[in-house]
Amino acid sequence: QVQPVESGGGLVQAGGSLRLSCAASGRTVNRYAMAWFRQGPGKDRKFVAGISSSNGRAAYADSVLGRFTISRDNSRNTVYLQMNSLKPEDTAIYSCAVNPDSEYVRPLQKHYTYWGQGTQVTVSS
């Protein structure tokens, strides 16, 4: 079992920055792909960014490309999401997910077994 726990959400003005963290407990995740998803008000949960375990290759949704950066620290069993130039449309609950079956990033929710509770990010205009 792996339990991801997110932190770092909050309220920020448009154009501002936030850094989300996801610390995984229960088992080392350095061989697993990890990802961030988000669910805005009245919307489906969608892929935001993911990172592979072996080479650290990252993938991003088009809507955040160039503004968000995902990274991981395997020594801390933690993945991060640096969010810059935030927009009101980035407002959502951000959830961390772990794929124990692959080291490579997959953009679909069905590939991820372990999920955190989520952290709220609110961007005011």
N, C-alpha and C positions, 0 to 999 in steps of 0.2 A: 504494500500500500504506500502511496505517496500522497501527502497532503500539501498542496500549494496554498500559501497565504499571501495575499496582496496587501500592499500599503502604498501610501504616497498620494492618494487622490485628494481632491479638495476643490475649492472655488478659485478661479483665476479669471482675469480679464482677457479679452481677446488680444492676441499678440503675445501673450505671456507663455511661460514654460512650466512644466511639471515633470517630475521623474517618478515613475512607478517602479516598485520593486515586487518581486515574487520570490519568496523563500520557500523552498520545498523541504519538507521533513519526512521522516520515515524510511527513506532509502535514497541513495545517491542517484542523481539524475544526469550525471555527466555523459551518459551514453544515449540519452534520449533527446529527441527534438522537443522544443518548447515553443509556445506561441501565446500571443495576446489576441483576444477577441473582444468585441464591444457590442453592447446593445443599447441603442438610443431609445428615447421615449416613443412607444408605439411602433417600434421597428424590430425586425429580426436580428438575432445575434450574428455578427459578421467578423470575418478574419481581419485583423489589423496588421500583424507582423509575426514572423516566426524565425527561429534560428536553429540551425542544425547543431549536432553535438560534436561532430568530428572536426570540421574545418571552420565552424562558426559562420557559415554562409547564411545570409539573411534574405528574407523575402518580405515584401510589403504590399499592402493594398494600394491601388493607384491614388486613393484619396489622401493618403498620408505620406506618400513618397516624397522625399526631400525635406520633410518636416520632422518625422519621427525616426528614432534610431533604436534598434533592439541590440542588446548585448547580454553576455552571460559571464558569470564568474563561477567556474566549476568548483573551485576551492571552497566557495561559500554556498554551493547548491542554490544559486540565485540567478534570476534573469531580470533584466531591467528594460524599461521603455522610457527613453528620453523623448519628451514631446515638446517641440518648439513651435512658435508661430501658431498657437492654438486658435481655433475658430469656434464660434458658437455651435456649429454642426458637429464638433468633436464631443459635445456633451453626451455622456453615456456611462453605463456601468462597464468597467473594464475588468475582464476576467483572464486569469492565467490558466494555461492548459498544458498538460504533459502527455506526450505520446510515447508509451513504453515499448512500442513495437517497431520503432524506426528511429534512426538517427537523422533522417531527412525531414525537411519541413513539408507538411501537407496543409493546404488551406481549408480543408473541410473539417467541420466539427466532429464528424463521425470517427475520425482517426485519433481523437484524443480521449483518453480514459479518465484522467484525473483532472479535476477542475477546482479552482478556488472559489470563494464566496463572492468575490468581486469587490471593486472599490469604485466609488462614485467620482466622476470627473465632471465638473460643471464649468462651462466657459460663458461668461457674461459678455454682452456686446457693449 
